[in-house]
Amino acid sequence: MAKIDDLITAVAAEDTVVDSVIVFLTNLHQQLVDARANSNPALLDQAIASINTQKQKVADAIVANTDSAPPTP
């Protein structure tokens, strides 16, 4: 049972890291959107697009590396 407990702990830690990255990128994106009205719109648009691309890469990697079927016991 120790190995399964270790696996469960490792998965939970990864979930926490992934969730943290997504929250960070989402908040950063919103800050840039809010700042665009008072600054250089072209540069901010470029930064926002880059952030969205990176956020999508993280989401795609999660989907690609997540087994869709639960393991058989």
PQR file of N, CA, C, O and H, with PARSE charges and radii, in Angstrom:
ATOM      1  N   MET A   1       0.805  -1.207   0.000 -0.4000 1.5000
ATOM      2  CA  MET A   1       0.000   0.000   0.000 -0.0000 2.0000
ATOM      3  C   MET A   1       0.843   1.266   0.000  0.5500 1.7000
ATOM      4  O   MET A   1       0.379   2.324  -0.425 -0.5500 1.4000
ATOM      5  N   ALA A   2       2.062   1.163   0.467 -0.4000 1.5000
ATOM      6  CA  ALA A   2       2.904   2.363   0.544 -0.0000 2.0000
ATOM      7  C   ALA A   2       3.142   2.968  -0.833  0.5500 1.7000
ATOM      8  O   ALA A   2       3.171   4.191  -0.976 -0.5500 1.4000
ATOM      9  H   ALA A   2       2.439   0.304   0.812  0.4000 1.0000
ATOM     10  N   LYS A   3       3.311   2.125  -1.843 -0.4000 1.5000
ATOM     11  CA  LYS A   3       3.568   2.655  -3.188 -0.0000 2.0000
ATOM     12  C   LYS A   3       2.363   3.411  -3.720  0.5500 1.7000
ATOM     13  O   LYS A   3       2.518   4.467  -4.334 -0.5500 1.4000
ATOM     14  H   LYS A   3       3.287   1.132  -1.726  0.4000 1.0000
ATOM     15  N   ILE A   4       1.177   2.893  -3.495 -0.4000 1.5000
ATOM     16  CA  ILE A   4      -0.017   3.605  -3.972 -0.0000 2.0000
ATOM     17  C   ILE A   4      -0.192   4.916  -3.209  0.5500 1.7000
ATOM     18  O   ILE A   4      -0.595   5.925  -3.787 -0.5500 1.4000
ATOM     19  H   ILE A   4       1.052   2.036  -2.996  0.4000 1.0000
ATOM     20  N   ASP A   5       0.109   4.900  -1.921 -0.4000 1.5000
ATOM     21  CA  ASP A   5       0.042   6.137  -1.136 -0.0000 2.0000
ATOM     22  C   ASP A   5       1.044   7.165  -1.651  0.5500 1.7000
ATOM     23  O   ASP A   5       0.738   8.355  -1.725 -0.5500 1.4000
ATOM     24  H   ASP A   5       0.436   4.081  -1.451  0.4000 1.0000
ATOM     25  N   ASP A   6       2.240   6.700  -2.005 -0.4000 1.5000
ATOM     26  CA  ASP A   6       3.251   7.601  -2.572 -0.0000 2.0000
ATOM     27  C   ASP A   6       2.777   8.169  -3.902  0.5500 1.7000
ATOM     28  O   ASP A   6       2.978   9.350  -4.185 -0.5500 1.4000
ATOM     29  H   ASP A   6       2.488   5.733  -1.944  0.4000 1.0000
ATOM     30  N   LEU A   7       2.148   7.328  -4.716 -0.4000 1.5000
ATOM     31  CA  LEU A   7       1.632   7.772  -6.007 -0.0000 2.0000
ATOM     32  C   LEU A   7       0.530   8.814  -5.826  0.5500 1.7000
ATOM     33  O   LEU A   7       0.508   9.829  -6.522 -0.5500 1.4000
ATOM     34  H   LEU A   7       1.985   6.369  -4.486  0.4000 1.0000
ATOM     35  N   ILE A   8      -0.376   8.560  -4.897 -0.4000 1.5000
ATOM     36  CA  ILE A   8      -1.465   9.508  -4.631 -0.0000 2.0000
ATOM     37  C   ILE A   8      -0.897  10.846  -4.163  0.5500 1.7000
ATOM     38  O   ILE A   8      -1.370  11.901  -4.586 -0.5500 1.4000
ATOM     39  H   ILE A   8      -0.359   7.735  -4.332  0.4000 1.0000
ATOM     40  N   THR A   9       0.091  10.810  -3.315 -0.4000 1.5000
ATOM     41  CA  THR A   9       0.732  12.038  -2.827 -0.0000 2.0000
ATOM     42  C   THR A   9       1.415  12.778  -3.974  0.5500 1.7000
ATOM     43  O   THR A   9       1.323  14.002  -4.063 -0.5500 1.4000
ATOM     44  H   THR A   9       0.475   9.953  -2.972  0.4000 1.0000
ATOM     45  N   ALA A  10       2.096  12.046  -4.847 -0.4000 1.5000
ATOM     46  CA  ALA A  10       2.790  12.675  -5.977 -0.0000 2.0000
ATOM     47  C   ALA A  10       1.799  13.320  -6.937  0.5500 1.7000
ATOM     48  O   ALA A  10       2.044  14.424  -7.424 -0.5500 1.4000
ATOM     49  H   ALA A  10       2.171  11.052  -4.774  0.4000 1.0000
ATOM     50  N   VAL A  11       0.695  12.655  -7.212 -0.4000 1.5000
ATOM     51  CA  VAL A  11      -0.316  13.208  -8.110 -0.0000 2.0000
ATOM     52  C   VAL A  11      -0.926  14.471  -7.506  0.5500 1.7000
ATOM     53  O   VAL A  11      -1.124  15.465  -8.204 -0.5500 1.4000
ATOM     54  H   VAL A  11       0.497  11.759  -6.817  0.4000 1.0000
ATOM     55  N   ALA A  12      -1.219  14.428  -6.218 -0.4000 1.5000
ATOM     56  CA  ALA A  12      -1.780  15.608  -5.552 -0.0000 2.0000
ATOM     57  C   ALA A  12      -0.816  16.785  -5.638  0.5500 1.7000
ATOM     58  O   ALA A  12      -1.240  17.921  -5.849 -0.5500 1.4000
ATOM     59  H   ALA A  12      -1.058  13.621  -5.651  0.4000 1.0000
ATOM     60  N   ALA A  13       0.469  16.522  -5.477 -0.4000 1.5000
ATOM     61  CA  ALA A  13       1.473  17.595  -5.568 -0.0000 2.0000
ATOM     62  C   ALA A  13       1.513  18.173  -6.974  0.5500 1.7000
ATOM     63  O   ALA A  13       1.622  19.388  -7.132 -0.5500 1.4000
ATOM     64  H   ALA A  13       0.814  15.599  -5.305  0.4000 1.0000
ATOM     65  N   GLU A  14       1.428  17.336  -7.990 -0.4000 1.5000
ATOM     66  CA  GLU A  14       1.416  17.820  -9.367 -0.0000 2.0000
ATOM     67  C   GLU A  14       0.177  18.657  -9.636  0.5500 1.7000
ATOM     68  O   GLU A  14       0.261  19.696 -10.291 -0.5500 1.4000
ATOM     69  H   GLU A  14       1.340  16.349  -7.861  0.4000 1.0000
ATOM     70  N   ASP A  15      -0.965  18.220  -9.141 -0.4000 1.5000
ATOM     71  CA  ASP A  15      -2.197  18.989  -9.310 -0.0000 2.0000
ATOM     72  C   ASP A  15      -2.043  20.378  -8.717  0.5500 1.7000
ATOM     73  O   ASP A  15      -2.489  21.361  -9.308 -0.5500 1.4000
ATOM     74  H   ASP A  15      -1.033  17.377  -8.609  0.4000 1.0000
ATOM     75  N   THR A  16      -1.421  20.464  -7.562 -0.4000 1.5000
ATOM     76  CA  THR A  16      -1.220  21.748  -6.901 -0.0000 2.0000
ATOM     77  C   THR A  16      -0.325  22.650  -7.748  0.5500 1.7000
ATOM     78  O   THR A  16      -0.602  23.841  -7.892 -0.5500 1.4000
ATOM     79  H   THR A  16      -1.059  19.665  -7.082  0.4000 1.0000
ATOM     80  N   VAL A  17       0.731  22.095  -8.301 -0.4000 1.5000
ATOM     81  CA  VAL A  17       1.650  22.879  -9.134 -0.0000 2.0000
ATOM     82  C   VAL A  17       0.938  23.371 -10.386  0.5500 1.7000
ATOM     83  O   VAL A  17       1.029  24.548 -10.736 -0.5500 1.4000
ATOM     84  H   VAL A  17       0.956  21.128  -8.184  0.4000 1.0000
ATOM     85  N   VAL A  18       0.241  22.485 -11.049 -0.4000 1.5000
ATOM     86  CA  VAL A  18      -0.469  22.849 -12.280 -0.0000 2.0000
ATOM     87  C   VAL A  18      -1.517  23.912 -11.991  0.5500 1.7000
ATOM     88  O   VAL A  18      -1.612  24.904 -12.714 -0.5500 1.4000
ATOM     89  H   VAL A  18       0.168  21.529 -10.765  0.4000 1.0000
ATOM     90  N   ASP A  19      -2.301  23.714 -10.940 -0.4000 1.5000
ATOM     91  CA  ASP A  19      -3.321  24.696 -10.587 -0.0000 2.0000
ATOM     92  C   ASP A  19      -2.689  26.057 -10.287  0.5500 1.7000
ATOM     93  O   ASP A  19      -3.236  27.094 -10.662 -0.5500 1.4000
ATOM     94  H   ASP A  19      -2.224  22.908 -10.352  0.4000 1.0000
ATOM     95  N   SER A  20      -1.557  26.052  -9.622 -0.4000 1.5000
ATOM     96  CA  SER A  20      -0.873  27.302  -9.298 -0.0000 2.0000
ATOM     97  C   SER A  20      -0.412  28.019 -10.555  0.5500 1.7000
ATOM     98  O   SER A  20      -0.547  29.238 -10.656 -0.5500 1.4000
ATOM     99  H   SER A  20      -1.112  25.210  -9.318  0.4000 1.0000
ATOM    100  N   VAL A  21       0.123  27.286 -11.504 -0.4000 1.5000
ATOM    101  CA  VAL A  21       0.569  27.894 -12.759 -0.0000 2.0000
ATOM    102  C   VAL A  21      -0.609  28.508 -13.501  0.5500 1.7000
ATOM    103  O   VAL A  21      -0.515  29.624 -14.013 -0.5500 1.4000
ATOM    104  H   VAL A  21       0.232  26.295 -11.422  0.4000 1.0000
ATOM    105  N   ILE A  22      -1.713  27.780 -13.557 -0.4000 1.5000
ATOM    106  CA  ILE A  22      -2.888  28.282 -14.269 -0.0000 2.0000
ATOM    107  C   ILE A  22      -3.438  29.534 -13.594  0.5500 1.7000
ATOM    108  O   ILE A  22      -3.792  30.494 -14.278 -0.5500 1.4000
ATOM    109  H   ILE A  22      -1.790  26.874 -13.141  0.4000 1.0000
ATOM    110  N   VAL A  23      -3.514  29.542 -12.286 -0.4000 1.5000
ATOM    111  CA  VAL A  23      -3.994  30.728 -11.567 -0.0000 2.0000
ATOM    112  C   VAL A  23      -3.061  31.905 -11.822  0.5500 1.7000
ATOM    113  O   VAL A  23      -3.522  33.019 -12.068 -0.5500 1.4000
ATOM    114  H   VAL A  23      -3.227  28.762 -11.730  0.4000 1.0000
ATOM    115  N   PHE A  24      -1.759  31.669 -11.767 -0.4000 1.5000
ATOM    116  CA  PHE A  24      -0.791  32.737 -12.021 -0.0000 2.0000
ATOM    117  C   PHE A  24      -0.980  33.328 -13.409  0.5500 1.7000
ATOM    118  O   PHE A  24      -1.056  34.546 -13.563 -0.5500 1.4000
ATOM    119  H   PHE A  24      -1.384  30.763 -11.567  0.4000 1.0000
ATOM    120  N   LEU A  25      -1.055  32.472 -14.415 -0.4000 1.5000
ATOM    121  CA  LEU A  25      -1.188  32.974 -15.782 -0.0000 2.0000
ATOM    122  C   LEU A  25      -2.516  33.694 -15.989  0.5500 1.7000
ATOM    123  O   LEU A  25      -2.571  34.709 -16.683 -0.5500 1.4000
ATOM    124  H   LEU A  25      -0.993  31.481 -14.289  0.4000 1.0000
ATOM    125  N   THR A  26      -3.566  33.183 -15.400 -0.4000 1.5000
ATOM    126  CA  THR A  26      -4.878  33.826 -15.528 -0.0000 2.0000
ATOM    127  C   THR A  26      -4.861  35.210 -14.891  0.5500 1.7000
ATOM    128  O   THR A  26      -5.367  36.171 -15.472 -0.5500 1.4000
ATOM    129  H   THR A  26      -3.521  32.359 -14.835  0.4000 1.0000
ATOM    130  N   ASN A  27      -4.284  35.312 -13.708 -0.4000 1.5000
ATOM    131  CA  ASN A  27      -4.215  36.609 -13.026 -0.0000 2.0000
ATOM    132  C   ASN A  27      -3.312  37.588 -13.773  0.5500 1.7000
ATOM    133  O   ASN A  27      -3.632  38.770 -13.893 -0.5500 1.4000
ATOM    134  H   ASN A  27      -3.873  34.532 -13.237  0.4000 1.0000
ATOM    135  N   LEU A  28      -2.189  37.092 -14.272 -0.4000 1.5000
ATOM    136  CA  LEU A  28      -1.288  37.956 -15.033 -0.0000 2.0000
ATOM    137  C   LEU A  28      -1.970  38.455 -16.300  0.5500 1.7000
ATOM    138  O   LEU A  28      -1.853  39.627 -16.658 -0.5500 1.4000
ATOM    139  H   LEU A  28      -1.928  36.131 -14.175  0.4000 1.0000
ATOM    140  N   HIS A  29      -2.668  37.578 -16.959 -0.4000 1.5000
ATOM    141  CA  HIS A  29      -3.408  37.963 -18.165 -0.0000 2.0000
ATOM    142  C   HIS A  29      -4.396  39.082 -17.845  0.5500 1.7000
ATOM    143  O   HIS A  29      -4.477  40.064 -18.584 -0.5500 1.4000
ATOM    144  H   HIS A  29      -2.763  36.626 -16.668  0.4000 1.0000
ATOM    145  N   GLN A  30      -5.141  38.946 -16.762 -0.4000 1.5000
ATOM    146  CA  GLN A  30      -6.131  39.965 -16.401 -0.0000 2.0000
ATOM    147  C   GLN A  30      -5.468  41.293 -16.063  0.5500 1.7000
ATOM    148  O   GLN A  30      -5.990  42.354 -16.406 -0.5500 1.4000
ATOM    149  H   GLN A  30      -5.076  38.148 -16.162  0.4000 1.0000
ATOM    150  N   GLN A  31      -4.333  41.240 -15.400 -0.4000 1.5000
ATOM    151  CA  GLN A  31      -3.616  42.469 -15.080 -0.0000 2.0000
ATOM    152  C   GLN A  31      -3.171  43.190 -16.351  0.5500 1.7000
ATOM    153  O   GLN A  31      -3.236  44.417 -16.431 -0.5500 1.4000
ATOM    154  H   GLN A  31      -3.909  40.378 -15.122  0.4000 1.0000
ATOM    155  N   LEU A  32      -2.726  42.432 -17.331 -0.4000 1.5000
ATOM    156  CA  LEU A  32      -2.317  43.053 -18.591 -0.0000 2.0000
ATOM    157  C   LEU A  32      -3.506  43.623 -19.349  0.5500 1.7000
ATOM    158  O   LEU A  32      -3.416  44.697 -19.945 -0.5500 1.4000
ATOM    159  H   LEU A  32      -2.674  41.435 -17.266  0.4000 1.0000
ATOM    160  N   VAL A  33      -4.616  42.902 -19.323 -0.4000 1.5000
ATOM    161  CA  VAL A  33      -5.830  43.415 -19.968 -0.0000 2.0000
ATOM    162  C   VAL A  33      -6.230  44.739 -19.336  0.5500 1.7000
ATOM    163  O   VAL A  33      -6.556  45.700 -20.034 -0.5500 1.4000
ATOM    164  H   VAL A  33      -4.689  42.030 -18.839  0.4000 1.0000
ATOM    165  N   ASP A  34      -6.203  44.780 -18.011 -0.4000 1.5000
ATOM    166  CA  ASP A  34      -6.575  46.006 -17.301 -0.0000 2.0000
ATOM    167  C   ASP A  34      -5.608  47.150 -17.595  0.5500 1.7000
ATOM    168  O   ASP A  34      -6.022  48.306 -17.683 -0.5500 1.4000
ATOM    169  H   ASP A  34      -5.939  44.000 -17.444  0.4000 1.0000
ATOM    170  N   ALA A  35      -4.325  46.832 -17.746 -0.4000 1.5000
ATOM    171  CA  ALA A  35      -3.313  47.858 -17.973 -0.0000 2.0000
ATOM    172  C   ALA A  35      -3.313  48.372 -19.407  0.5500 1.7000
ATOM    173  O   ALA A  35      -2.823  49.471 -19.670 -0.5500 1.4000
ATOM    174  H   ALA A  35      -3.988  45.893 -17.674  0.4000 1.0000
ATOM    175  N   ARG A  36      -3.845  47.606 -20.319 -0.4000 1.5000
ATOM    176  CA  ARG A  36      -3.806  47.979 -21.736 -0.0000 2.0000
ATOM    177  C   ARG A  36      -4.446  49.342 -21.987  0.5500 1.7000
ATOM    178  O   ARG A  36      -3.982  50.091 -22.847 -0.5500 1.4000
ATOM    179  H   ARG A  36      -4.243  46.713 -20.106  0.4000 1.0000
ATOM    180  N   ALA A  37      -5.479  49.664 -21.266 -0.4000 1.5000
ATOM    181  CA  ALA A  37      -6.192  50.925 -21.493 -0.0000 2.0000
ATOM    182  C   ALA A  37      -5.318  52.141 -21.190  0.5500 1.7000
ATOM    183  O   ALA A  37      -5.573  53.228 -21.709 -0.5500 1.4000
ATOM    184  H   ALA A  37      -5.856  49.056 -20.568  0.4000 1.0000
ATOM    185  N   ASN A  38      -4.296  51.970 -20.362 -0.4000 1.5000
ATOM    186  CA  ASN A  38      -3.478  53.110 -19.942 -0.0000 2.0000
ATOM    187  C   ASN A  38      -2.044  53.056 -20.454  0.5500 1.7000
ATOM    188  O   ASN A  38      -1.196  53.805 -19.968 -0.5500 1.4000
ATOM    189  H   ASN A  38      -4.089  51.086 -19.941  0.4000 1.0000
ATOM    190  N   SER A  39      -1.759  52.214 -21.395 -0.4000 1.5000
ATOM    191  CA  SER A  39      -0.373  52.054 -21.811 -0.0000 2.0000
ATOM    192  C   SER A  39      -0.288  51.846 -23.321  0.5500 1.7000
ATOM    193  O   SER A  39      -1.136  52.326 -24.073 -0.5500 1.4000
ATOM    194  H   SER A  39      -2.448  51.606 -21.790  0.4000 1.0000
ATOM    195  N   ASN A  40       0.744  51.127 -23.753 -0.4000 1.5000
ATOM    196  CA  ASN A  40       0.962  50.861 -25.171 -0.0000 2.0000
ATOM    197  C   ASN A  40       0.135  49.644 -25.582  0.5500 1.7000
ATOM    198  O   ASN A  40       0.537  48.513 -25.308 -0.5500 1.4000
ATOM    199  H   ASN A  40       1.433  50.737 -23.142  0.4000 1.0000
ATOM    200  N   PRO A  41      -0.995  49.848 -26.226 -0.5600 1.5000
ATOM    201  CA  PRO A  41      -1.882  48.727 -26.556  0.2800 2.0000
ATOM    202  C   PRO A  41      -1.237  47.651 -27.425  0.5500 1.7000
ATOM    203  O   PRO A  41      -1.522  46.468 -27.234 -0.5500 1.4000
ATOM    204  N   ALA A  42      -0.391  48.017 -28.357 -0.4000 1.5000
ATOM    205  CA  ALA A  42       0.211  47.019 -29.252 -0.0000 2.0000
ATOM    206  C   ALA A  42       1.117  46.056 -28.481  0.5500 1.7000
ATOM    207  O   ALA A  42       1.054  44.844 -28.685 -0.5500 1.4000
ATOM    208  H   ALA A  42      -0.160  48.977 -28.512  0.4000 1.0000
ATOM    209  N   LEU A  43       1.956  46.597 -27.600 -0.4000 1.5000
ATOM    210  CA  LEU A  43       2.848  45.739 -26.820 -0.0000 2.0000
ATOM    211  C   LEU A  43       2.076  44.884 -25.834  0.5500 1.7000
ATOM    212  O   LEU A  43       2.398  43.713 -25.635 -0.5500 1.4000
ATOM    213  H   LEU A  43       2.007  47.582 -27.434  0.4000 1.0000
ATOM    214  N   LEU A  44       1.070  45.460 -25.224 -0.4000 1.5000
ATOM    215  CA  LEU A  44       0.269  44.686 -24.284 -0.0000 2.0000
ATOM    216  C   LEU A  44      -0.509  43.582 -24.997  0.5500 1.7000
ATOM    217  O   LEU A  44      -0.645  42.484 -24.457 -0.5500 1.4000
ATOM    218  H   LEU A  44       0.808  46.411 -25.386  0.4000 1.0000
ATOM    219  N   ASP A  45      -1.017  43.849 -26.186 -0.4000 1.5000
ATOM    220  CA  ASP A  45      -1.709  42.816 -26.961 -0.0000 2.0000
ATOM    221  C   ASP A  45      -0.767  41.655 -27.275  0.5500 1.7000
ATOM    222  O   ASP A  45      -1.162  40.491 -27.216 -0.5500 1.4000
ATOM    223  H   ASP A  45      -0.907  44.741 -26.624  0.4000 1.0000
ATOM    224  N   GLN A  46       0.475  41.981 -27.608 -0.4000 1.5000
ATOM    225  CA  GLN A  46       1.464  40.947 -27.898 -0.0000 2.0000
ATOM    226  C   GLN A  46       1.737  40.103 -26.647  0.5500 1.7000
ATOM    227  O   GLN A  46       1.817  38.878 -26.733 -0.5500 1.4000
ATOM    228  H   GLN A  46       0.796  42.927 -27.656  0.4000 1.0000
ATOM    229  N   ALA A  47       1.878  40.747 -25.501 -0.4000 1.5000
ATOM    230  CA  ALA A  47       2.128  40.022 -24.257 -0.0000 2.0000
ATOM    231  C   ALA A  47       0.942  39.145 -23.885  0.5500 1.7000
ATOM    232  O   ALA A  47       1.125  38.009 -23.448 -0.5500 1.4000
ATOM    233  H   ALA A  47       1.813  41.742 -25.432  0.4000 1.0000
ATOM    234  N   ILE A  48      -0.254  39.654 -24.052 -0.4000 1.5000
ATOM    235  CA  ILE A  48      -1.462  38.890 -23.739 -0.0000 2.0000
ATOM    236  C   ILE A  48      -1.548  37.651 -24.625  0.5500 1.7000
ATOM    237  O   ILE A  48      -1.873  36.566 -24.144 -0.5500 1.4000
ATOM    238  H   ILE A  48      -0.402  40.577 -24.407  0.4000 1.0000
ATOM    239  N   ALA A  49      -1.262  37.803 -25.898 -0.4000 1.5000
ATOM    240  CA  ALA A  49      -1.292  36.666 -26.818 -0.0000 2.0000
ATOM    241  C   ALA A  49      -0.271  35.607 -26.410  0.5500 1.7000
ATOM    242  O   ALA A  49      -0.552  34.410 -26.468 -0.5500 1.4000
ATOM    243  H   ALA A  49      -0.997  38.684 -26.289  0.4000 1.0000
ATOM    244  N   SER A  50       0.902  36.050 -26.003 -0.4000 1.5000
ATOM    245  CA  SER A  50       1.946  35.119 -25.574 -0.0000 2.0000
ATOM    246  C   SER A  50       1.520  34.358 -24.326  0.5500 1.7000
ATOM    247  O   SER A  50       1.728  33.148 -24.230 -0.5500 1.4000
ATOM    248  H   SER A  50       1.130  37.022 -25.956  0.4000 1.0000
ATOM    249  N   ILE A  51       0.937  35.050 -23.391 -0.4000 1.5000
ATOM    250  CA  ILE A  51       0.472  34.403 -22.163 -0.0000 2.0000
ATOM    251  C   ILE A  51      -0.606  33.367 -22.478  0.5500 1.7000
ATOM    252  O   ILE A  51      -0.588  32.262 -21.936 -0.5500 1.4000
ATOM    253  H   ILE A  51       0.768  36.032 -23.469  0.4000 1.0000
ATOM    254  N   ASN A  52      -1.527  33.723 -23.340 -0.4000 1.5000
ATOM    255  CA  ASN A  52      -2.585  32.775 -23.699 -0.0000 2.0000
ATOM    256  C   ASN A  52      -2.006  31.539 -24.382  0.5500 1.7000
ATOM    257  O   ASN A  52      -2.484  30.426 -24.160 -0.5500 1.4000
ATOM    258  H   ASN A  52      -1.541  34.621 -23.780  0.4000 1.0000
ATOM    259  N   THR A  53      -0.991  31.725 -25.200 -0.4000 1.5000
ATOM    260  CA  THR A  53      -0.336  30.600 -25.861 -0.0000 2.0000
ATOM    261  C   THR A  53       0.302  29.682 -24.827  0.5500 1.7000
ATOM    262  O   THR A  53       0.147  28.463 -24.894 -0.5500 1.4000
ATOM    263  H   THR A  53      -0.602  32.628 -25.381  0.4000 1.0000
ATOM    264  N   GLN A  54       1.018  30.267 -23.872 -0.4000 1.5000
ATOM    265  CA  GLN A  54       1.680  29.457 -22.853 -0.0000 2.0000
ATOM    266  C   GLN A  54       0.654  28.731 -21.983  0.5500 1.7000
ATOM    267  O   GLN A  54       0.848  27.566 -21.636 -0.5500 1.4000
ATOM    268  H   GLN A  54       1.143  31.258 -23.817  0.4000 1.0000
ATOM    269  N   LYS A  55      -0.417  29.403 -21.637 -0.4000 1.5000
ATOM    270  CA  LYS A  55      -1.465  28.785 -20.826 -0.0000 2.0000
ATOM    271  C   LYS A  55      -2.064  27.600 -21.580  0.5500 1.7000
ATOM    272  O   LYS A  55      -2.343  26.560 -20.982 -0.5500 1.4000
ATOM    273  H   LYS A  55      -0.575  30.350 -21.919  0.4000 1.0000
ATOM    274  N   GLN A  56      -2.262  27.752 -22.891 -0.4000 1.5000
ATOM    275  CA  GLN A  56      -2.821  26.664 -23.690 -0.0000 2.0000
ATOM    276  C   GLN A  56      -1.840  25.498 -23.783  0.5500 1.7000
ATOM    277  O   GLN A  56      -2.259  24.341 -23.781 -0.5500 1.4000
ATOM    278  H   GLN A  56      -2.035  28.596 -23.376  0.4000 1.0000
ATOM    279  N   LYS A  57      -0.544  25.786 -23.863 -0.4000 1.5000
ATOM    280  CA  LYS A  57       0.460  24.726 -23.896 -0.0000 2.0000
ATOM    281  C   LYS A  57       0.401  23.886 -22.617  0.5500 1.7000
ATOM    282  O   LYS A  57       0.495  22.659 -22.667 -0.5500 1.4000
ATOM    283  H   LYS A  57      -0.203  26.726 -23.865  0.4000 1.0000
ATOM    284  N   VAL A  58       0.246  24.553 -21.481 -0.4000 1.5000
ATOM    285  CA  VAL A  58       0.142  23.838 -20.203 -0.0000 2.0000
ATOM    286  C   VAL A  58      -1.107  22.960 -20.208  0.5500 1.7000
ATOM    287  O   VAL A  58      -1.043  21.788 -19.836 -0.5500 1.4000
ATOM    288  H   VAL A  58       0.169  25.549 -21.441  0.4000 1.0000
ATOM    289  N   ALA A  59      -2.228  23.514 -20.623 -0.4000 1.5000
ATOM    290  CA  ALA A  59      -3.474  22.753 -20.660 -0.0000 2.0000
ATOM    291  C   ALA A  59      -3.361  21.567 -21.620  0.5500 1.7000
ATOM    292  O   ALA A  59      -3.809  20.466 -21.298 -0.5500 1.4000
ATOM    293  H   ALA A  59      -2.280  24.466 -20.925  0.4000 1.0000
ATOM    294  N   ASP A  60      -2.768  21.784 -22.793 -0.4000 1.5000
ATOM    295  CA  ASP A  60      -2.597  20.703 -23.768 -0.0000 2.0000
ATOM    296  C   ASP A  60      -1.690  19.602 -23.228  0.5500 1.7000
ATOM    297  O   ASP A  60      -1.951  18.419 -23.442 -0.5500 1.4000
ATOM    298  H   ASP A  60      -2.404  22.678 -23.054  0.4000 1.0000
ATOM    299  N   ALA A  61      -0.631  19.989 -22.532 -0.4000 1.5000
ATOM    300  CA  ALA A  61       0.287  19.001 -21.963 -0.0000 2.0000
ATOM    301  C   ALA A  61      -0.409  18.154 -20.912  0.5500 1.7000
ATOM    302  O   ALA A  61      -0.163  16.952 -20.811 -0.5500 1.4000
ATOM    303  H   ALA A  61      -0.419  20.950 -22.358  0.4000 1.0000
ATOM    304  N   ILE A  62      -1.271  18.775 -20.137 -0.4000 1.5000
ATOM    305  CA  ILE A  62      -2.017  18.023 -19.128 -0.0000 2.0000
ATOM    306  C   ILE A  62      -2.922  17.000 -19.797  0.5500 1.7000
ATOM    307  O   ILE A  62      -2.957  15.837 -19.394 -0.5500 1.4000
ATOM    308  H   ILE A  62      -1.471  19.751 -20.219  0.4000 1.0000
ATOM    309  N   VAL A  63      -3.649  17.430 -20.814 -0.4000 1.5000
ATOM    310  CA  VAL A  63      -4.546  16.521 -21.524 -0.0000 2.0000
ATOM    311  C   VAL A  63      -3.750  15.398 -22.188  0.5500 1.7000
ATOM    312  O   VAL A  63      -4.140  14.233 -22.116 -0.5500 1.4000
ATOM    313  H   VAL A  63      -3.620  18.375 -21.142  0.4000 1.0000
ATOM    314  N   ALA A  64      -2.650  15.744 -22.827 -0.4000 1.5000
ATOM    315  CA  ALA A  64      -1.850  14.750 -23.546 -0.0000 2.0000
ATOM    316  C   ALA A  64      -1.224  13.720 -22.613  0.5500 1.7000
ATOM    317  O   ALA A  64      -0.991  12.580 -23.014 -0.5500 1.4000
ATOM    318  H   ALA A  64      -2.333  16.691 -22.885  0.4000 1.0000
ATOM    319  N   ASN A  65      -0.956  14.109 -21.389 -0.4000 1.5000
ATOM    320  CA  ASN A  65      -0.271  13.215 -20.456 -0.0000 2.0000
ATOM    321  C   ASN A  65      -1.185  12.635 -19.392  0.5500 1.7000
ATOM    322  O   ASN A  65      -0.718  12.089 -18.393 -0.5500 1.4000
ATOM    323  H   ASN A  65      -1.145  15.035 -21.063  0.4000 1.0000
ATOM    324  N   THR A  66      -2.477  12.753 -19.605 -0.4000 1.5000
ATOM    325  CA  THR A  66      -3.445  12.195 -18.668 -0.0000 2.0000
ATOM    326  C   THR A  66      -4.133  11.026 -19.342  0.5500 1.7000
ATOM    327  O   THR A  66      -4.722  11.167 -20.414 -0.5500 1.4000
ATOM    328  H   THR A  66      -2.857  13.197 -20.416  0.4000 1.0000
ATOM    329  N   ASP A  67      -4.053   9.871 -18.703 -0.4000 1.5000
ATOM    330  CA  ASP A  67      -4.688   8.677 -19.237 -0.0000 2.0000
ATOM    331  C   ASP A  67      -6.206   8.841 -19.117  0.5500 1.7000
ATOM    332  O   ASP A  67      -6.721   9.127 -18.036 -0.5500 1.4000
ATOM    333  H   ASP A  67      -3.575   9.757 -17.832  0.4000 1.0000
ATOM    334  N   SER A  68      -6.906   8.660 -20.219 -0.4000 1.5000
ATOM    335  CA  SER A  68      -8.356   8.864 -20.195 -0.0000 2.0000
ATOM    336  C   SER A  68      -9.094   7.715 -19.520  0.5500 1.7000
ATOM    337  O   SER A  68     -10.208   7.897 -19.028 -0.5500 1.4000
ATOM    338  H   SER A  68      -6.487   8.427 -21.097  0.4000 1.0000
ATOM    339  N   ALA A  69      -8.490   6.551 -19.494 -0.4000 1.5000
ATOM    340  CA  ALA A  69      -9.139   5.396 -18.847 -0.0000 2.0000
ATOM    341  C   ALA A  69      -8.484   5.129 -17.504  0.5500 1.7000
ATOM    342  O   ALA A  69      -7.259   5.171 -17.387 -0.5500 1.4000
ATOM    343  H   ALA A  69      -7.586   6.403 -19.893  0.4000 1.0000
ATOM    344  N   PRO A  70      -9.288   4.856 -16.498 -0.5600 1.5000
ATOM    345  CA  PRO A  70      -8.699   4.543 -15.193  0.2800 2.0000
ATOM    346  C   PRO A  70      -7.964   3.213 -15.261  0.5500 1.7000
ATOM    347  O   PRO A  70      -8.368   2.324 -16.011 -0.5500 1.4000
ATOM    348  N   PRO A  71      -6.890   3.062 -14.490 -0.5600 1.5000
ATOM    349  CA  PRO A  71      -6.153   1.803 -14.507  0.2800 2.0000
ATOM    350  C   PRO A  71      -7.005   0.655 -13.961  0.5500 1.7000
ATOM    351  O   PRO A  71      -7.839   0.852 -13.076 -0.5500 1.4000
ATOM    352  N   THR A  72      -6.791  -0.505 -14.483 -0.4000 1.5000
ATOM    353  CA  THR A  72      -7.512  -1.658 -13.969 -0.0000 2.0000
ATOM    354  C   THR A  72      -6.843  -2.152 -12.698  0.5500 1.7000
ATOM    355  O   THR A  72      -5.615  -2.178 -12.609 -0.5500 1.4000
ATOM    356  H   THR A  72      -6.114  -0.665 -15.201  0.4000 1.0000
ATOM    357  N   PRO A  73      -7.633  -2.536 -11.730 -0.5600 1.5000
ATOM    358  CA  PRO A  73      -7.046  -2.977 -10.445  0.2800 2.0000
ATOM    359  C   PRO A  73      -6.285  -4.276 -10.546  0.5500 1.7000
ATOM    360  O   PRO A  73      -5.746  -4.755  -9.548 -0.5500 1.4000
TER
END
